[in-house]
Amino acid sequence: MLTETVEQQQKTQAIRFVVHGRPVPKARPRMAMRGRTAYVYKDEKTREYERLVGFIAKQACKRPLKGPVQVNIRLFSMNDFDVDNVAKSVLDGMNKICFKDDNQVTALYVSKTKVRTEKEERAEVEVRPLVN
């Protein structure tokens, strides 16, 4: 039974794409006051990176996957950062594009590799539907 599930998963088509450039960790929400009103906003770098991920993901994803998905993210950067923060930026960028909501992600694998030049910096992303 387990063998059938693994074989079925291997047959399912994975969605793959590469986001060239330095991976951007998700920044904490910022707070500001306008008069007596407080508001929360996203850091501009984070917002731009999520848009870039979404733009590239749209080219690879025909429509959002249904059901549980596995996401593999390979990060290549000259900088040090927490992989979980970059993963959040990538997942938020793919939201409503590769999957309906990031709560569908039931398996997440993230790795980072140090590179020597800016040209080598990138995020390689793979999204795969999981078979129940």
Phi and psi in degrees as a GROMACS rama.xvg file:
@    title "Ramachandran Plot"
@    xaxis  label "Phi"
@    yaxis  label "Psi"
@TYPE xy
-62.7657  -38.0156  LEU-2
-61.3078  -41.2072  THR-3
-60.5111  -43.2096  GLU-4
-62.1498  -45.3372  THR-5
-62.7285  -43.9309  VAL-6
-62.5967  -42.1165  GLU-7
-62.698  -41.9441  GLN-8
-63.8523  -38.1544  GLN-9
-67.6558  -28.1337  GLN-10
-78.6489  -23.9788  LYS-11
-68.4272  142.737  THR-12
-77.6418  126.704  GLN-13
-88.1218  148.141  ALA-14
-99.2238  125.157  ILE-15
-128.549  140.296  ARG-16
-156.954  163.023  PHE-17
-123.639  132.106  VAL-18
-105.299  105.824  VAL-19
-76.6659  147.866  HIS-20
108.888  173.438  GLY-21
-67.6521  125.324  ARG-22
-62.2628  138.682  PRO-23
-112.441  118.528  VAL-24
-66.9808  147.371  PRO-25
-67.9252  123.218  LYS-26
-83.5935  156.113  ALA-27
-66.3249  149.183  ARG-28
-60.2841  143.374  PRO-29
-98.063  149.987  ARG-30
-121.315  144.33  MET-31
-145.933  161.253  ALA-32
-113.634  136.158  MET-33
-125.54  102.658  ARG-34
67.7221  -123.408  GLY-35
-100.03  4.93856  ARG-36
-102.706  127.964  THR-37
-94.1376  142.265  ALA-38
-141.126  155.499  TYR-39
-112.067  139.097  VAL-40
-143.691  160.908  TYR-41
-85.6656  148.376  LYS-42
-60.8576  139.948  ASP-43
-61.7705  -39.9022  GLU-44
-61.0047  -43.2571  LYS-45
-63.0142  -46.3384  THR-46
-61.5836  -43.0103  ARG-47
-65.0843  -40.8168  GLU-48
-66.3101  -42.0859  TYR-49
-62.1083  -38.6038  GLU-50
-64.9416  -41.7695  ARG-51
-62.0334  -46.542  LEU-52
-58.4824  -45.4958  VAL-53
-61.8611  -41.6238  GLY-54
-61.9742  -45.5661  PHE-55
-70.3632  -39.0237  ILE-56
-62.2057  -36.8704  ALA-57
-60.3126  -31.8268  LYS-58
-71.7718  -28.1021  GLN-59
-94.9133  -30.3296  ALA-60
-101.855  120.14  CYS-61
-72.5711  -42.3501  LYS-62
-156.257  159.436  ARG-63
-61.1179  137.195  PRO-64
-71.4815  150.011  LEU-65
-104.089  152.441  LYS-66
79.3384  -173.191  GLY-67
-69.0422  144.999  PRO-68
-131.907  157.257  VAL-69
-111.473  135.814  GLN-70
-122.16  128.686  VAL-71
-114.338  127.358  ASN-72
-127.128  123.094  ILE-73
-111.501  119.177  ARG-74
-104.422  136.062  LEU-75
-127.192  116.438  PHE-76
-151.949  156.122  SER-77
-82.1366  -23.3014  MET-78
-92.8515  160.813  ASN-79
-93.4782  140.612  ASP-80
-162.18  165.664  PHE-81
-82.6969  125.756  ASP-82
-62.8203  -30.4659  VAL-83
-66.2841  -32.7425  ASP-84
-71.5701  -37.103  ASN-85
-70.0781  -40.4978  VAL-86
-57.6847  -40.303  ALA-87
-63.2821  -41.2399  LYS-88
-61.6493  -43.2155  SER-89
-66.3501  -46.3806  VAL-90
-62.2073  -42.9425  LEU-91
-64.2883  -34.4264  ASP-92
-66.7742  -31.051  GLY-93
-88.0339  -10.3875  MET-94
-57.3731  132.909  ASN-95
69.7331  5.6971  LYS-96
-114.99  -57.9617  ILE-97
-92.445  -24.7932  CYS-98
-149.023  158.227  PHE-99
-67.2157  -39.256  LYS-100
-150.691  146.72  ASP-101
-69.7226  -4.50345  ASP-102
-73.5537  -8.61272  ASN-103
-74.5899  -16.9116  GLN-104
-73.8865  108.027  VAL-105
-104.59  -12.3371  THR-106
-139.341  127.39  ALA-107
-134.082  124.261  LEU-108
-123.41  123.469  TYR-109
-130.379  133.697  VAL-110
-135.471  156.652  SER-111
-131.763  144.847  LYS-112
-129.153  134.197  THR-113
-77.9637  133.092  LYS-114
-119.639  166.768  VAL-115
-96.1734  -25.3565  ARG-116
-127.46  156.853  THR-117
-62.3951  -32.0447  GLU-118
-60.7949  -28.1125  LYS-119
-84.9348  -10.9034  GLU-120
-69.9367  134.314  GLU-121
-174.154  170.212  ARG-122
-125.83  123.749  ALA-123
-101.047  125.028  GLU-124
-121.767  138.376  VAL-125
-133.667  129.21  GLU-126
-119.716  129.863  VAL-127
-135.06  129.726  ARG-128
-67.2121  141.195  PRO-129
-100.051  140.387  LEU-130
-91.5523  129.39  VAL-131
